[in-house]
Amino acid sequence: MGHVNKIGSNRKIILCFAISLLFASNGFAQQMFYSQLLQNLYYSLPETCKIDDNALDTVIMCNALSLGGDTVPLAFCLDENRVLEHVGYRFMQIGDTVLENKMIVRFIERELLSLLMTGDLNQTLISYRENGLLLLLNDKPIRQSILKDKRGFLNILKNIQGISIHFTGGKTYEVSLTIDEEQKLSFHFPADSELITGMDKMERDIRLAVQLKNHREKPDKTFAPDYSYLQLLRDTIYIDKGNTFLIPQINNDLFYVKADSSYNLALDKSLIAESFANALLVPVKNDYQVNITHRMYGKSVKTYTVSSRDFDDYFRCNFERYFGIESLEKDKLSGTLILSNRNEGNIHLAYVSVSLDNLLNGGTMEMQLYSNIPQQNIKTLFGK
């Protein structure tokens, strides 16, 4: 139940139709989902656990589910569009120490609830093996008899005291749940987007398009650079040396101009390359109109327009950005933007173009966006 099932053509048509309605309007009465897997899990819960249509919170805690007389704590999360994007077993109050791994914690919560709710444990364990997911108790494969005893397994979960998340070699996660001084429940699994999100590529593409189109910048979040890392490049030009993505030409270096004792992000016609890179990597003083042509799964194409500040804010968490310049002609500056997902092992690839006048004065940018490219396919894009 915790794996990504292939969705039949009829279900895909229904899903696309429902999301197209959402894409056009934020108003809906029926609970909406991006994921067929999550929808199935949600509707496996008793009616007492369903979300109130009038609920205003985006994170909802619930203790309405009972299993063998014991209460099962649940967590529901809705996005800005009131689409349910998470339901799981709430094993602890998530503190700041795991907020950067929110997607991984949600994956574990969803899998724990799936194990408690499944009526076909054998199929669930088969899907675990197919997806490279290993469940251990005290560093040994957990016995099926423990999982079959739902009440006994729930008692184990109720004693969870902490969580540790290790990401090995950029490929594999090891998540350990501390039960007590002598017990540990562990999940080992690959950094695979489809497994972690519970969504196939079509569903993830749709989610990105809907969320990005409707996202609005959070007013309390600002870009605060650390000037202590700046290195003198030439004259009054300084560089905040970043990292590269596969090739040196694609990186996240930032450029500053020193005036008196202050440093300002370069955005000037005398520094075209530096200004172009800055504008694609971090928020600058201009707010651009970004016309996005989003090329999605199955040759589907969505076109929508967002502000650069909303775009920057949407990708602020969980993504590393890299940019490489292709050409610097006055009428058309062009480059490649890479948005690398820290948790899921995939990237979004965007080809960006803008005129010099629009870059300097805050006009329109054009973007061809290709989303959710698997990690194993990335090197072929650059001939590696």
C-alpha positions in Angstrom: 0.0 0.0 0.0 3.0 2.3 0.6 4.2 2.0 -3.0 3.3 3.8 -6.1 0.7 1.9 -8.1 0.3 2.3 -11.8 -2.9 4.3 -12.3 -5.4 3.0 -14.8 -6.3 5.2 -17.8 -9.7 6.1 -16.4 -8.3 7.1 -13.1 -5.7 9.2 -14.8 -8.4 11.0 -16.8 -10.4 11.7 -13.7 -7.3 12.9 -11.9 -6.3 15.2 -14.7 -9.9 16.6 -15.0 -10.0 17.3 -11.3 -6.7 19.0 -11.3 -7.6 21.1 -14.4 -10.5 22.4 -12.5 -8.3 23.3 -9.6 -5.8 24.9 -12.0 -8.5 27.2 -13.2 -10.0 28.0 -9.9 -9.2 27.6 -6.2 -12.8 26.9 -5.2 -14.0 23.3 -4.6 -16.1 21.4 -2.2 -14.9 17.9 -2.5 -11.5 17.0 -1.0 -8.8 17.1 -3.7 -5.6 15.2 -4.1 -2.5 15.2 -6.3 -1.7 11.6 -5.5 -3.9 8.5 -6.2 -2.0 6.7 -3.6 -2.7 9.3 -0.9 -6.4 9.4 -2.0 -6.6 5.6 -1.5 -5.0 5.9 2.0 -7.3 8.7 3.0 -10.5 6.9 2.0 -9.4 3.8 3.8 -9.8 5.8 7.1 -13.2 5.8 8.9 -15.6 8.7 8.3 -14.8 10.1 11.8 -11.2 10.8 10.5 -12.2 12.8 7.4 -11.2 16.5 7.3 -13.9 19.1 7.9 -14.5 21.0 4.7 -14.6 24.2 6.7 -11.2 23.6 8.5 -9.0 26.7 8.1 -5.7 25.2 9.3 -3.2 23.7 6.8 -1.8 21.3 9.4 -4.5 19.3 11.2 -3.9 16.8 14.1 -6.5 14.2 14.8 -7.1 11.4 17.3 -10.3 10.1 15.9 -8.9 6.8 14.6 -9.1 3.8 17.0 -7.3 0.5 16.4 -8.1 -2.3 18.8 -9.3 0.2 21.3 -6.1 2.3 21.1 -6.0 5.8 19.7 -4.0 6.4 16.5 -2.7 10.0 16.2 -2.9 11.3 12.7 -1.4 14.3 10.8 -3.1 15.9 7.8 -1.4 18.6 5.7 -3.1 20.8 3.0 -1.3 23.1 0.7 -2.1 26.7 -0.2 -4.8 25.4 -2.6 -6.5 23.3 0.0 -5.4 20.1 -1.7 -4.5 17.3 0.7 -0.9 16.5 0.2 -0.2 14.4 3.3 -1.8 12.1 5.8 0.2 9.9 8.1 0.8 8.4 11.6 1.9 11.3 13.8 4.7 9.7 15.8 6.1 12.9 17.3 5.9 16.6 17.4 8.2 17.8 14.6 10.7 20.3 15.9 13.0 22.6 14.0 15.7 19.9 13.8 13.8 18.0 11.2 12.0 20.8 9.3 14.5 20.7 6.5 13.7 17.0 6.1 9.9 17.5 6.2 9.4 15.4 3.0 11.3 12.5 4.5 9.4 12.7 7.8 6.1 12.8 5.9 7.2 9.7 4.0 7.8 7.8 7.2 4.5 9.0 8.7 2.6 7.9 5.5 4.3 4.4 5.5 3.6 3.8 9.2 -0.1 4.6 8.7 -0.2 2.4 5.6 1.2 -0.5 7.6 -1.4 0.0 10.3 -4.3 0.3 7.7 -3.3 -2.3 5.1 -5.5 -5.3 4.6 -2.9 -7.0 2.4 0.4 -7.1 4.3 2.0 -9.5 1.9 1.5 -7.1 -1.0 2.8 -4.2 1.0 6.0 -6.1 1.8 6.4 -7.2 -1.8 6.2 -3.5 -2.9 8.8 -2.7 -0.3 11.2 -5.1 -1.8 10.4 -3.9 -5.4 11.1 -0.3 -4.3 14.3 -1.1 -2.4 12.8 -0.2 1.0 14.0 -2.2 4.0 12.3 -2.0 7.4 14.4 -3.1 10.4 13.8 -3.6 14.1 17.0 -3.4 16.1 19.0 -3.7 12.8 17.3 -6.9 11.7 14.5 -7.3 9.2 11.3 -6.9 11.1 9.3 -10.1 11.5 6.0 -10.2 9.6 4.3 -11.5 12.8 5.0 -8.1 14.5 3.4 -6.2 11.6 0.4 -8.5 11.6 -0.3 -7.7 15.3 -1.6 -4.2 14.6 -2.2 -3.4 18.2 1.3 -4.7 19.2 2.9 -2.7 16.4 1.0 0.4 17.5 2.3 0.0 21.0 5.9 0.0 19.6 5.1 3.2 17.6 3.6 4.9 20.7 7.0 4.7 22.4 8.9 6.5 19.7 11.2 9.1 21.4 13.2 10.6 18.6 14.3 10.5 15.0 17.6 10.6 13.1 18.0 11.0 9.4 21.2 10.1 7.5 21.6 10.7 3.7 24.4 8.5 2.4 26.3 9.3 -0.8 23.4 11.4 -2.1 21.6 8.1 -2.9 20.3 6.4 0.2 18.4 7.3 3.3 18.6 5.7 6.7 15.9 6.9 9.0 16.0 5.6 12.6 13.2 6.0 15.1 14.3 5.5 18.7 11.8 3.5 20.7 13.7 3.3 24.0 17.3 2.6 25.1 17.2 -0.9 23.6 14.9 -0.7 20.5 15.2 1.1 17.2 12.9 1.0 14.1 14.7 1.8 10.9 13.8 2.5 7.3 16.5 2.2 4.6 15.4 3.4 1.1 16.8 5.1 -2.0 16.4 8.8 -2.7 13.7 8.2 -5.3 11.0 10.8 -6.0 8.3 8.4 -6.9 8.8 6.4 -3.7 9.2 9.3 -1.3 6.3 11.4 -2.6 4.0 8.5 -3.4 3.3 10.1 -6.8 4.3 9.2 -10.3 5.8 11.8 -12.6 2.5 13.0 -14.1 1.2 13.6 -10.6 4.3 15.4 -9.5 4.3 17.6 -12.6 0.7 18.5 -12.0 1.4 19.4 -8.4 4.3 21.6 -9.3 2.3 23.4 -12.0 -0.7 24.1 -9.6 1.4 25.1 -6.6 3.9 27.3 -8.5 1.1 29.1 -10.4 -0.8 29.9 -7.2 2.1 30.4 -4.8 2.5 33.8 -3.1 5.7 35.1 -1.4 5.7 34.9 2.4 6.2 38.5 3.5 8.3 37.5 6.6 11.0 35.7 4.5 14.0 37.8 3.3 17.3 36.9 1.6 20.1 37.7 4.2 23.5 37.3 2.6 26.7 36.6 4.7 29.2 39.1 3.5 32.0 37.4 5.4 32.4 34.9 2.6 33.0 37.4 -0.1 36.2 37.4 -2.1 37.6 40.3 -4.1 37.2 39.5 -7.8 38.4 42.8 -9.3 38.2 46.5 -8.5 35.0 46.9 -6.4 33.5 43.5 -7.6 33.2 40.7 -5.1 32.2 37.1 -5.5 30.4 34.8 -3.1 31.9 31.5 -4.4 29.3 28.8 -4.5 29.2 25.2 -5.8 29.0 23.7 -9.3 26.6 21.4 -10.9 28.4 18.7 -13.0 30.3 21.3 -15.0 32.1 24.4 -13.8 30.0 26.7 -16.1 26.8 25.8 -14.1 27.2 27.1 -10.6 25.6 29.3 -7.9 28.2 32.0 -7.6 26.8 35.4 -6.6 28.3 38.8 -7.4 28.4 42.0 -5.4 29.5 45.6 -5.9 31.0 47.4 -3.0 30.0 51.0 -2.5 31.6 52.7 0.5 31.1 50.1 3.3 28.1 48.4 1.8 27.7 45.5 -0.6 25.0 45.3 -3.2 24.0 42.5 -5.6 25.2 43.4 -9.0 22.5 44.5 -11.4 24.1 46.8 -13.9 24.8 47.1 -17.6 28.5 47.0 -17.0 28.2 43.6 -15.4 25.7 41.8 -17.7 26.8 38.2 -17.0 27.0 38.8 -13.2 23.7 40.6 -13.1 22.0 37.8 -15.2 23.3 35.1 -12.8 22.2 37.0 -9.7 18.7 37.5 -11.0 18.2 33.8 -11.5 19.7 32.6 -8.3 18.4 35.0 -5.6 15.8 37.8 -5.3 17.2 41.1 -6.6 15.7 44.6 -6.4 13.6 44.0 -9.6 10.5 41.8 -9.6 10.2 40.2 -13.0 7.2 38.7 -14.8 8.1 35.1 -15.6 6.2 33.6 -18.5 6.5 29.8 -18.0 5.9 27.2 -20.6 5.8 24.0 -18.5 6.5 20.9 -20.5 5.0 18.0 -18.5 4.6 14.3 -18.6 3.0 12.8 -21.7 3.8 15.9 -23.9 1.3 18.0 -21.9 2.0 21.7 -21.8 0.8 24.3 -19.3 1.5 28.0 -19.7 1.2 30.4 -16.8 2.8 33.6 -15.5 4.3 34.1 -12.0 6.3 36.9 -10.4 10.0 36.2 -9.9 9.6 36.9 -6.1 6.9 34.3 -5.9 9.0 31.9 -7.9 12.1 32.5 -5.7 10.0 32.0 -2.6 8.5 28.7 -3.8 11.9 27.2 -4.4 13.6 28.7 -1.4 13.3 25.5 0.8 14.6 22.1 -0.2 16.2 23.2 -3.5 19.7 24.1 -4.5 19.9 26.5 -7.5 22.5 26.6 -10.2 22.8 28.7 -13.3 24.8 28.7 -16.5 24.9 31.4 -19.2 24.5 30.3 -22.8 24.6 33.7 -24.7 24.7 37.4 -23.9 23.3 39.1 -27.0 21.7 42.4 -26.2 18.3 41.5 -27.4 18.3 38.0 -25.9 20.3 36.9 -22.9 19.8 33.1 -22.4 20.9 30.5 -19.8 20.1 27.3 -18.0 18.6 27.2 -14.5 18.9 24.0 -12.5 16.6 23.5 -9.4 18.0 20.5 -7.6 15.7 18.9 -5.0 17.7 18.1 -1.8 15.5 15.3 -0.6 14.1 13.5 -3.7 17.0 13.0 -6.0 15.7 14.9 -9.0 15.9 18.3 -10.7 13.7 20.8 -12.5 15.5 22.2 -15.6 14.6 25.6 -17.1 15.8 27.4 -20.2 15.5 31.1 -19.5 15.7 34.1 -21.8 15.4 37.9 -21.3 16.4 41.1 -23.0 19.1 43.2 -21.5 16.6 46.1 -21.0 14.1 43.8 -19.2 16.9 42.4 -17.0 18.0 45.8 -15.8 14.6 47.4 -15.5 12.4 44.6 -14.3 10.5 43.4 -17.3 9.5 40.0 -18.7 11.4 36.7 -18.7 10.6 33.7 -20.8 11.1 30.2 -19.3 10.8 26.7 -20.8 10.4 24.4 -17.7 11.0 20.7 -17.7 10.2 19.2 -14.3 11.0 16.2 -12.2 13.9 14.8 -14.1 15.3 11.7 -12.3 18.8 11.9 -10.8 20.0 9.0 -13.0 19.1 10.9 -16.1 20.8 14.2 -15.3 24.3 13.4 -16.5 23.1 12.5 -19.9 21.8 16.1 -20.3 25.4 17.4 -20.1 27.1 14.6 -22.0 28.6 13.0 -18.9 
